[in-house]
Amino acid sequence: MELFDKSTIEKEIKELPSGILTIILEAAVSVNITSIAIVGGVVRDLIKKI
């Protein structure tokens, strides 16, 4: 089940590494998390280093 439109988010947030949303979604689904928030600041900076 698609929880959000990854391609739209990837176009709007160009700093996200390619494929990171798929990894985050798969990790969330594997532990039954149904909502995800991508935030700025330190978390964003750590994601950009992947």
PDBQT receptor file of N, H, CA, C and O in Angstrom, charges set to zero:
ATOM      1  N   MET A   1       0.838  -1.185   0.000  1.00  0.00    +0.000 N 
ATOM      2  CA  MET A   1       0.000   0.000   0.000  1.00  0.00    +0.000 C 
ATOM      3  C   MET A   1       0.879   1.244   0.000  1.00  0.00    +0.000 C 
ATOM      4  O   MET A   1       1.808   1.347   0.802  1.00  0.00    +0.000 OA
ATOM      5  N   GLU A   2       0.603   2.162  -0.867  1.00  0.00    +0.000 N 
ATOM      6  H   GLU A   2      -0.151   2.079  -1.518  1.00  0.00    +0.000 HD
ATOM      7  CA  GLU A   2       1.368   3.400  -0.980  1.00  0.00    +0.000 C 
ATOM      8  C   GLU A   2       0.803   4.434  -0.010  1.00  0.00    +0.000 C 
ATOM      9  O   GLU A   2      -0.348   4.850  -0.145  1.00  0.00    +0.000 OA
ATOM     10  N   LEU A   3       1.614   4.851   0.973  1.00  0.00    +0.000 N 
ATOM     11  H   LEU A   3       2.548   4.513   1.083  1.00  0.00    +0.000 HD
ATOM     12  CA  LEU A   3       1.146   5.807   1.969  1.00  0.00    +0.000 C 
ATOM     13  C   LEU A   3       1.277   7.250   1.500  1.00  0.00    +0.000 C 
ATOM     14  O   LEU A   3       0.561   8.127   1.982  1.00  0.00    +0.000 OA
ATOM     15  N   PHE A   4       2.192   7.503   0.557  1.00  0.00    +0.000 N 
ATOM     16  H   PHE A   4       2.774   6.791   0.165  1.00  0.00    +0.000 HD
ATOM     17  CA  PHE A   4       2.406   8.854   0.053  1.00  0.00    +0.000 C 
ATOM     18  C   PHE A   4       3.048   8.768  -1.310  1.00  0.00    +0.000 C 
ATOM     19  O   PHE A   4       3.525   7.707  -1.714  1.00  0.00    +0.000 OA
ATOM     20  N   ASP A   5       3.064   9.875  -2.018  1.00  0.00    +0.000 N 
ATOM     21  H   ASP A   5       2.677  10.736  -1.690  1.00  0.00    +0.000 HD
ATOM     22  CA  ASP A   5       3.642   9.910  -3.364  1.00  0.00    +0.000 C 
ATOM     23  C   ASP A   5       5.131  10.240  -3.260  1.00  0.00    +0.000 C 
ATOM     24  O   ASP A   5       5.506  11.407  -3.147  1.00  0.00    +0.000 OA
ATOM     25  N   LYS A   6       5.967   9.218  -3.299  1.00  0.00    +0.000 N 
ATOM     26  H   LYS A   6       5.662   8.270  -3.391  1.00  0.00    +0.000 HD
ATOM     27  CA  LYS A   6       7.410   9.405  -3.147  1.00  0.00    +0.000 C 
ATOM     28  C   LYS A   6       7.985  10.329  -4.206  1.00  0.00    +0.000 C 
ATOM     29  O   LYS A   6       8.844  11.157  -3.903  1.00  0.00    +0.000 OA
ATOM     30  N   SER A   7       7.527  10.202  -5.434  1.00  0.00    +0.000 N 
ATOM     31  H   SER A   7       6.829   9.529  -5.680  1.00  0.00    +0.000 HD
ATOM     32  CA  SER A   7       8.119  11.016  -6.500  1.00  0.00    +0.000 C 
ATOM     33  C   SER A   7       7.855  12.496  -6.286  1.00  0.00    +0.000 C 
ATOM     34  O   SER A   7       8.713  13.324  -6.592  1.00  0.00    +0.000 OA
ATOM     35  N   THR A   8       6.691  12.841  -5.768  1.00  0.00    +0.000 N 
ATOM     36  H   THR A   8       5.994  12.168  -5.519  1.00  0.00    +0.000 HD
ATOM     37  CA  THR A   8       6.382  14.246  -5.490  1.00  0.00    +0.000 C 
ATOM     38  C   THR A   8       7.285  14.782  -4.389  1.00  0.00    +0.000 C 
ATOM     39  O   THR A   8       7.817  15.886  -4.502  1.00  0.00    +0.000 OA
ATOM     40  N   ILE A   9       7.457  14.013  -3.335  1.00  0.00    +0.000 N 
ATOM     41  H   ILE A   9       7.024  13.116  -3.243  1.00  0.00    +0.000 HD
ATOM     42  CA  ILE A   9       8.313  14.444  -2.225  1.00  0.00    +0.000 C 
ATOM     43  C   ILE A   9       9.755  14.572  -2.695  1.00  0.00    +0.000 C 
ATOM     44  O   ILE A   9      10.429  15.543  -2.351  1.00  0.00    +0.000 OA
ATOM     45  N   GLU A  10      10.239  13.615  -3.472  1.00  0.00    +0.000 N 
ATOM     46  H   GLU A  10       9.691  12.827  -3.752  1.00  0.00    +0.000 HD
ATOM     47  CA  GLU A  10      11.617  13.669  -3.962  1.00  0.00    +0.000 C 
ATOM     48  C   GLU A  10      11.844  14.885  -4.861  1.00  0.00    +0.000 C 
ATOM     49  O   GLU A  10      12.935  15.456  -4.861  1.00  0.00    +0.000 OA
ATOM     50  N   LYS A  11      10.835  15.284  -5.620  1.00  0.00    +0.000 N 
ATOM     51  H   LYS A  11       9.949  14.821  -5.620  1.00  0.00    +0.000 HD
ATOM     52  CA  LYS A  11      10.968  16.478  -6.471  1.00  0.00    +0.000 C 
ATOM     53  C   LYS A  11      10.997  17.744  -5.627  1.00  0.00    +0.000 C 
ATOM     54  O   LYS A  11      11.730  18.681  -5.945  1.00  0.00    +0.000 OA
ATOM     55  N   GLU A  12      10.202  17.785  -4.544  1.00  0.00    +0.000 N 
ATOM     56  H   GLU A  12       9.607  17.024  -4.286  1.00  0.00    +0.000 HD
ATOM     57  CA  GLU A  12      10.111  18.978  -3.709  1.00  0.00    +0.000 C 
ATOM     58  C   GLU A  12      11.291  19.113  -2.749  1.00  0.00    +0.000 C 
ATOM     59  O   GLU A  12      11.696  20.227  -2.420  1.00  0.00    +0.000 OA
ATOM     60  N   ILE A  13      11.837  17.999  -2.303  1.00  0.00    +0.000 N 
ATOM     61  H   ILE A  13      11.507  17.094  -2.571  1.00  0.00    +0.000 HD
ATOM     62  CA  ILE A  13      12.967  18.016  -1.377  1.00  0.00    +0.000 C 
ATOM     63  C   ILE A  13      14.162  17.429  -2.108  1.00  0.00    +0.000 C 
ATOM     64  O   ILE A  13      14.470  16.246  -1.961  1.00  0.00    +0.000 OA
ATOM     65  N   LYS A  14      14.821  18.241  -2.881  1.00  0.00    +0.000 N 
ATOM     66  H   LYS A  14      14.571  19.202  -3.001  1.00  0.00    +0.000 HD
ATOM     67  CA  LYS A  14      15.891  17.778  -3.752  1.00  0.00    +0.000 C 
ATOM     68  C   LYS A  14      17.118  17.275  -2.991  1.00  0.00    +0.000 C 
ATOM     69  O   LYS A  14      17.938  16.551  -3.556  1.00  0.00    +0.000 OA
ATOM     70  N   GLU A  15      17.254  17.650  -1.711  1.00  0.00    +0.000 N 
ATOM     71  H   GLU A  15      16.588  18.237  -1.252  1.00  0.00    +0.000 HD
ATOM     72  CA  GLU A  15      18.414  17.230  -0.926  1.00  0.00    +0.000 C 
ATOM     73  C   GLU A  15      18.339  15.777  -0.490  1.00  0.00    +0.000 C 
ATOM     74  O   GLU A  15      19.350  15.214  -0.071  1.00  0.00    +0.000 OA
ATOM     75  N   LEU A  16      17.156  15.145  -0.577  1.00  0.00    +0.000 N 
ATOM     76  H   LEU A  16      16.334  15.602  -0.917  1.00  0.00    +0.000 HD
ATOM     77  CA  LEU A  16      17.028  13.757  -0.149  1.00  0.00    +0.000 C 
ATOM     78  C   LEU A  16      17.804  12.847  -1.090  1.00  0.00    +0.000 C 
ATOM     79  O   LEU A  16      17.669  12.948  -2.310  1.00  0.00    +0.000 OA
ATOM     80  N   PRO A  17      18.608  11.966  -0.529  1.00  0.00    +0.000 N 
ATOM     81  CA  PRO A  17      19.321  11.005  -1.376  1.00  0.00    +0.000 C 
ATOM     82  C   PRO A  17      18.326  10.119  -2.122  1.00  0.00    +0.000 C 
ATOM     83  O   PRO A  17      17.264   9.790  -1.593  1.00  0.00    +0.000 OA
ATOM     84  N   SER A  18      18.664   9.742  -3.321  1.00  0.00    +0.000 N 
ATOM     85  H   SER A  18      19.527  10.009  -3.750  1.00  0.00    +0.000 HD
ATOM     86  CA  SER A  18      17.803   8.890  -4.121  1.00  0.00    +0.000 C 
ATOM     87  C   SER A  18      17.508   7.584  -3.388  1.00  0.00    +0.000 C 
ATOM     88  O   SER A  18      18.418   6.916  -2.898  1.00  0.00    +0.000 OA
ATOM     89  N   GLY A  19      16.238   7.232  -3.320  1.00  0.00    +0.000 N 
ATOM     90  H   GLY A  19      15.499   7.774  -3.718  1.00  0.00    +0.000 HD
ATOM     91  CA  GLY A  19      15.838   5.973  -2.714  1.00  0.00    +0.000 C 
ATOM     92  C   GLY A  19      15.631   6.004  -1.212  1.00  0.00    +0.000 C 
ATOM     93  O   GLY A  19      15.178   5.015  -0.637  1.00  0.00    +0.000 OA
ATOM     94  N   ILE A  20      15.952   7.117  -0.560  1.00  0.00    +0.000 N 
ATOM     95  H   ILE A  20      16.321   7.921  -1.027  1.00  0.00    +0.000 HD
ATOM     96  CA  ILE A  20      15.848   7.168   0.902  1.00  0.00    +0.000 C 
ATOM     97  C   ILE A  20      14.400   7.008   1.370  1.00  0.00    +0.000 C 
ATOM     98  O   ILE A  20      14.156   6.396   2.410  1.00  0.00    +0.000 OA
ATOM     99  N   LEU A  21      13.444   7.543   0.625  1.00  0.00    +0.000 N 
ATOM    100  H   LEU A  21      13.642   8.040  -0.220  1.00  0.00    +0.000 HD
ATOM    101  CA  LEU A  21      12.045   7.402   1.037  1.00  0.00    +0.000 C 
ATOM    102  C   LEU A  21      11.582   5.951   0.995  1.00  0.00    +0.000 C 
ATOM    103  O   LEU A  21      10.799   5.520   1.842  1.00  0.00    +0.000 OA
ATOM    104  N   THR A  22      12.059   5.210   0.025  1.00  0.00    +0.000 N 
ATOM    105  H   THR A  22      12.695   5.560  -0.663  1.00  0.00    +0.000 HD
ATOM    106  CA  THR A  22      11.722   3.784  -0.044  1.00  0.00    +0.000 C 
ATOM    107  C   THR A  22      12.288   3.052   1.160  1.00  0.00    +0.000 C 
ATOM    108  O   THR A  22      11.607   2.211   1.748  1.00  0.00    +0.000 OA
ATOM    109  N   ILE A  23      13.511   3.355   1.531  1.00  0.00    +0.000 N 
ATOM    110  H   ILE A  23      14.064   4.038   1.053  1.00  0.00    +0.000 HD
ATOM    111  CA  ILE A  23      14.137   2.724   2.694  1.00  0.00    +0.000 C 
ATOM    112  C   ILE A  23      13.374   3.059   3.965  1.00  0.00    +0.000 C 
ATOM    113  O   ILE A  23      13.103   2.178   4.781  1.00  0.00    +0.000 OA
ATOM    114  N   ILE A  24      13.024   4.339   4.136  1.00  0.00    +0.000 N 
ATOM    115  H   ILE A  24      13.245   5.054   3.473  1.00  0.00    +0.000 HD
ATOM    116  CA  ILE A  24      12.281   4.762   5.326  1.00  0.00    +0.000 C 
ATOM    117  C   ILE A  24      10.922   4.082   5.371  1.00  0.00    +0.000 C 
ATOM    118  O   ILE A  24      10.507   3.602   6.426  1.00  0.00    +0.000 OA
ATOM    119  N   LEU A  25      10.222   4.036   4.242  1.00  0.00    +0.000 N 
ATOM    120  H   LEU A  25      10.559   4.426   3.385  1.00  0.00    +0.000 HD
ATOM    121  CA  LEU A  25       8.899   3.411   4.197  1.00  0.00    +0.000 C 
ATOM    122  C   LEU A  25       8.988   1.924   4.514  1.00  0.00    +0.000 C 
ATOM    123  O   LEU A  25       8.185   1.411   5.294  1.00  0.00    +0.000 OA
ATOM    124  N   GLU A  26       9.942   1.231   3.928  1.00  0.00    +0.000 N 
ATOM    125  H   GLU A  26      10.594   1.647   3.294  1.00  0.00    +0.000 HD
ATOM    126  CA  GLU A  26      10.084  -0.203   4.187  1.00  0.00    +0.000 C 
ATOM    127  C   GLU A  26      10.400  -0.470   5.659  1.00  0.00    +0.000 C 
ATOM    128  O   GLU A  26       9.885  -1.423   6.243  1.00  0.00    +0.000 OA
ATOM    129  N   ALA A  27      11.244   0.368   6.256  1.00  0.00    +0.000 N 
ATOM    130  H   ALA A  27      11.663   1.142   5.782  1.00  0.00    +0.000 HD
ATOM    131  CA  ALA A  27      11.564   0.210   7.677  1.00  0.00    +0.000 C 
ATOM    132  C   ALA A  27      10.329   0.451   8.533  1.00  0.00    +0.000 C 
ATOM    133  O   ALA A  27      10.082  -0.285   9.488  1.00  0.00    +0.000 OA
ATOM    134  N   ALA A  28       9.557   1.472   8.199  1.00  0.00    +0.000 N 
ATOM    135  H   ALA A  28       9.758   2.070   7.424  1.00  0.00    +0.000 HD
ATOM    136  CA  ALA A  28       8.336   1.782   8.955  1.00  0.00    +0.000 C 
ATOM    137  C   ALA A  28       7.325   0.645   8.863  1.00  0.00    +0.000 C 
ATOM    138  O   ALA A  28       6.745   0.234   9.868  1.00  0.00    +0.000 OA
ATOM    139  N   VAL A  29       7.121   0.147   7.660  1.00  0.00    +0.000 N 
ATOM    140  H   VAL A  29       7.591   0.481   6.843  1.00  0.00    +0.000 HD
ATOM    141  CA  VAL A  29       6.158  -0.943   7.456  1.00  0.00    +0.000 C 
ATOM    142  C   VAL A  29       6.601  -2.191   8.219  1.00  0.00    +0.000 C 
ATOM    143  O   VAL A  29       5.765  -2.914   8.762  1.00  0.00    +0.000 OA
ATOM    144  N   SER A  30       7.896  -2.445   8.263  1.00  0.00    +0.000 N 
ATOM    145  H   SER A  30       8.575  -1.858   7.822  1.00  0.00    +0.000 HD
ATOM    146  CA  SER A  30       8.394  -3.652   8.932  1.00  0.00    +0.000 C 
ATOM    147  C   SER A  30       8.134  -3.649  10.432  1.00  0.00    +0.000 C 
ATOM    148  O   SER A  30       8.118  -4.710  11.056  1.00  0.00    +0.000 OA
ATOM    149  N   VAL A  31       7.932  -2.476  11.017  1.00  0.00    +0.000 N 
ATOM    150  H   VAL A  31       7.945  -1.614  10.510  1.00  0.00    +0.000 HD
ATOM    151  CA  VAL A  31       7.635  -2.389  12.457  1.00  0.00    +0.000 C 
ATOM    152  C   VAL A  31       6.243  -1.806  12.709  1.00  0.00    +0.000 C 
ATOM    153  O   VAL A  31       5.949  -1.314  13.799  1.00  0.00    +0.000 OA
ATOM    154  N   ASN A  32       5.398  -1.872  11.684  1.00  0.00    +0.000 N 
ATOM    155  H   ASN A  32       5.637  -2.272  10.799  1.00  0.00    +0.000 HD
ATOM    156  CA  ASN A  32       3.992  -1.450  11.786  1.00  0.00    +0.000 C 
ATOM    157  C   ASN A  32       3.788   0.028  12.105  1.00  0.00    +0.000 C 
ATOM    158  O   ASN A  32       2.829   0.378  12.792  1.00  0.00    +0.000 OA
ATOM    159  N   ILE A  33       4.665   0.895  11.624  1.00  0.00    +0.000 N 
ATOM    160  H   ILE A  33       5.444   0.611  11.066  1.00  0.00    +0.000 HD
ATOM    161  CA  ILE A  33       4.484   2.340  11.758  1.00  0.00    +0.000 C 
ATOM    162  C   ILE A  33       3.660   2.799  10.570  1.00  0.00    +0.000 C 
ATOM    163  O   ILE A  33       3.965   2.443   9.431  1.00  0.00    +0.000 OA
ATOM    164  N   THR A  34       2.621   3.582  10.816  1.00  0.00    +0.000 N 
ATOM    165  H   THR A  34       2.373   3.871  11.741  1.00  0.00    +0.000 HD
ATOM    166  CA  THR A  34       1.735   3.989   9.726  1.00  0.00    +0.000 C 
ATOM    167  C   THR A  34       1.870   5.455   9.332  1.00  0.00    +0.000 C 
ATOM    168  O   THR A  34       1.223   5.889   8.379  1.00  0.00    +0.000 OA
ATOM    169  N   SER A  35       2.692   6.232  10.039  1.00  0.00    +0.000 N 
ATOM    170  H   SER A  35       3.217   5.879  10.813  1.00  0.00    +0.000 HD
ATOM    171  CA  SER A  35       2.917   7.606   9.595  1.00  0.00    +0.000 C 
ATOM    172  C   SER A  35       4.381   7.964   9.832  1.00  0.00    +0.000 C 
ATOM    173  O   SER A  35       5.017   7.492  10.775  1.00  0.00    +0.000 OA
ATOM    174  N   ILE A  36       4.886   8.807   8.951  1.00  0.00    +0.000 N 
ATOM    175  H   ILE A  36       4.369   9.190   8.185  1.00  0.00    +0.000 HD
ATOM    176  CA  ILE A  36       6.292   9.201   8.981  1.00  0.00    +0.000 C 
ATOM    177  C   ILE A  36       6.358  10.717   8.845  1.00  0.00    +0.000 C 
ATOM    178  O   ILE A  36       5.596  11.311   8.084  1.00  0.00    +0.000 OA
ATOM    179  N   ALA A  37       7.269  11.338   9.583  1.00  0.00    +0.000 N 
ATOM    180  H   ALA A  37       7.889  10.855  10.201  1.00  0.00    +0.000 HD
ATOM    181  CA  ALA A  37       7.502  12.771   9.448  1.00  0.00    +0.000 C 
ATOM    182  C   ALA A  37       8.974  12.986   9.117  1.00  0.00    +0.000 C 
ATOM    183  O   ALA A  37       9.858  12.450   9.787  1.00  0.00    +0.000 OA
ATOM    184  N   ILE A  38       9.223  13.764   8.090  1.00  0.00    +0.000 N 
ATOM    185  H   ILE A  38       8.505  14.199   7.545  1.00  0.00    +0.000 HD
ATOM    186  CA  ILE A  38      10.591  14.147   7.752  1.00  0.00    +0.000 C 
ATOM    187  C   ILE A  38      10.756  15.571   8.249  1.00  0.00    +0.000 C 
ATOM    188  O   ILE A  38      10.011  16.470   7.859  1.00  0.00    +0.000 OA
ATOM    189  N   VAL A  39      11.740  15.765   9.112  1.00  0.00    +0.000 N 
ATOM    190  H   VAL A  39      12.346  15.035   9.429  1.00  0.00    +0.000 HD
ATOM    191  CA  VAL A  39      11.909  17.070   9.747  1.00  0.00    +0.000 C 
ATOM    192  C   VAL A  39      13.215  17.704   9.310  1.00  0.00    +0.000 C 
ATOM    193  O   VAL A  39      14.055  17.058   8.683  1.00  0.00    +0.000 OA
ATOM    194  N   GLY A  40      13.375  18.961   9.642  1.00  0.00    +0.000 N 
ATOM    195  H   GLY A  40      12.693  19.486  10.151  1.00  0.00    +0.000 HD
ATOM    196  CA  GLY A  40      14.588  19.680   9.280  1.00  0.00    +0.000 C 
ATOM    197  C   GLY A  40      15.643  19.586  10.360  1.00  0.00    +0.000 C 
ATOM    198  O   GLY A  40      15.548  18.753  11.262  1.00  0.00    +0.000 OA
ATOM    199  N   GLY A  41      16.624  20.421  10.272  1.00  0.00    +0.000 N 
ATOM    200  H   GLY A  41      16.701  21.098   9.540  1.00  0.00    +0.000 HD
ATOM    201  CA  GLY A  41      17.654  20.504  11.296  1.00  0.00    +0.000 C 
ATOM    202  C   GLY A  41      18.595  19.320  11.292  1.00  0.00    +0.000 C 
ATOM    203  O   GLY A  41      19.029  18.858  10.237  1.00  0.00    +0.000 OA
ATOM    204  N   VAL A  42      18.904  18.838  12.473  1.00  0.00    +0.000 N 
ATOM    205  H   VAL A  42      18.551  19.214  13.330  1.00  0.00    +0.000 HD
ATOM    206  CA  VAL A  42      19.895  17.783  12.650  1.00  0.00    +0.000 C 
ATOM    207  C   VAL A  42      19.492  16.510  11.915  1.00  0.00    +0.000 C 
ATOM    208  O   VAL A  42      20.328  15.875  11.273  1.00  0.00    +0.000 OA
ATOM    209  N   VAL A  43      18.223  16.131  12.003  1.00  0.00    +0.000 N 
ATOM    210  H   VAL A  43      17.543  16.647  12.525  1.00  0.00    +0.000 HD
ATOM    211  CA  VAL A  43      17.767  14.918  11.328  1.00  0.00    +0.000 C 
ATOM    212  C   VAL A  43      17.964  15.045   9.818  1.00  0.00    +0.000 C 
ATOM    213  O   VAL A  43      18.443  14.112   9.174  1.00  0.00    +0.000 OA
ATOM    214  N   ARG A  44      17.603  16.181   9.260  1.00  0.00    +0.000 N 
ATOM    215  H   ARG A  44      17.214  16.939   9.783  1.00  0.00    +0.000 HD
ATOM    216  CA  ARG A  44      17.792  16.399   7.827  1.00  0.00    +0.000 C 
ATOM    217  C   ARG A  44      19.263  16.314   7.456  1.00  0.00    +0.000 C 
ATOM    218  O   ARG A  44      19.617  15.706   6.446  1.00  0.00    +0.000 OA
ATOM    219  N   ASP A  45      20.115  16.916   8.260  1.00  0.00    +0.000 N 
ATOM    220  H   ASP A  45      19.828  17.410   9.080  1.00  0.00    +0.000 HD
ATOM    221  CA  ASP A  45      21.547  16.898   7.973  1.00  0.00    +0.000 C 
ATOM    222  C   ASP A  45      22.106  15.484   8.017  1.00  0.00    +0.000 C 
ATOM    223  O   ASP A  45      22.961  15.130   7.205  1.00  0.00    +0.000 OA
ATOM    224  N   LEU A  46      21.630  14.669   8.962  1.00  0.00    +0.000 N 
ATOM    225  H   LEU A  46      20.935  14.956   9.621  1.00  0.00    +0.000 HD
ATOM    226  CA  LEU A  46      22.095  13.282   9.044  1.00  0.00    +0.000 C 
ATOM    227  C   LEU A  46      21.636  12.489   7.831  1.00  0.00    +0.000 C 
ATOM    228  O   LEU A  46      22.404  11.691   7.293  1.00  0.00    +0.000 OA
ATOM    229  N   ILE A  47      20.398  12.690   7.388  1.00  0.00    +0.000 N 
ATOM    230  H   ILE A  47      19.774  13.338   7.824  1.00  0.00    +0.000 HD
ATOM    231  CA  ILE A  47      19.881  11.987   6.209  1.00  0.00    +0.000 C 
ATOM    232  C   ILE A  47      20.695  12.366   4.967  1.00  0.00    +0.000 C 
ATOM    233  O   ILE A  47      20.981  11.513   4.126  1.00  0.00    +0.000 OA
ATOM    234  N   LYS A  48      21.061  13.623   4.855  1.00  0.00    +0.000 N 
ATOM    235  H   LYS A  48      20.829  14.316   5.537  1.00  0.00    +0.000 HD
ATOM    236  CA  LYS A  48      21.810  14.075   3.683  1.00  0.00    +0.000 C 
ATOM    237  C   LYS A  48      23.185  13.425   3.596  1.00  0.00    +0.000 C 
ATOM    238  O   LYS A  48      23.759  13.346   2.510  1.00  0.00    +0.000 OA
ATOM    239  N   LYS A  49      23.723  12.958   4.724  1.00  0.00    +0.000 N 
ATOM    240  H   LYS A  49      23.257  13.022   5.606  1.00  0.00    +0.000 HD
ATOM    241  CA  LYS A  49      25.061  12.342   4.731  1.00  0.00    +0.000 C 
ATOM    242  C   LYS A  49      25.044  10.891   4.307  1.00  0.00    +0.000 C 
ATOM    243  O   LYS A  49      26.104  10.312   4.069  1.00  0.00    +0.000 OA
ATOM    244  N   ILE A  50      23.856  10.277   4.202  1.00  0.00    +0.000 N 
ATOM    245  H   ILE A  50      22.995  10.748   4.395  1.00  0.00    +0.000 HD
ATOM    246  CA  ILE A  50      23.757   8.866   3.816  1.00  0.00    +0.000 C 
ATOM    247  C   ILE A  50      24.189   8.689   2.380  1.00  0.00    +0.000 C 
ATOM    248  O   ILE A  50      24.177   7.570   1.865  1.00  0.00    +0.000 OA
TER     249      ILE A  50
